Amino acid sequence: MKNLVFIAFLSIVTMNAQDSKVLSSETISIGDIITLGAPSAQTYQYILFPRLNFIIKKGGTTNFRKLEGVQVVVTNKEEIEGKTHITIKRKDGKKFLNSIVVVKVILKAAAEAKEIL
């Protein structure tokens, strides 16, 4: 029984160690592929989508849950007011929410909120 508990503990620790990779401005470069995580609220806080009424006017949808797990490509990286902003587009060439081609992301804050993985 002790061996079983020890093996379970060890497997949980190794899973958490693998999950603790932190994205930073030094590790991200143009052309890298990252994955979108779940929104930290009803909408993404640090992935800078336009307001919902603009998305609807362009004929888009407002279902942010469908974006979870989507792979994106980093197309631009810039420093604005001491924060690293990256520009992303979908890897498969589709539009975000059926209306937006590229989106800006505040890198450090989005990584801490697990909006990007």
Buried (B, 14 or more C-beta within 10 A) or exposed (E): EEEEEEEEEEEEEEEEEEEEEEBEBEEBEEEBEBEBBBBBEEEBBBBEBBEBEEBEEEEBEEEBEEBEEBEBBBEEBEEEEEEBBBBBBBEEEEEBBEBBEEBBBBBBBBBBBEBBB
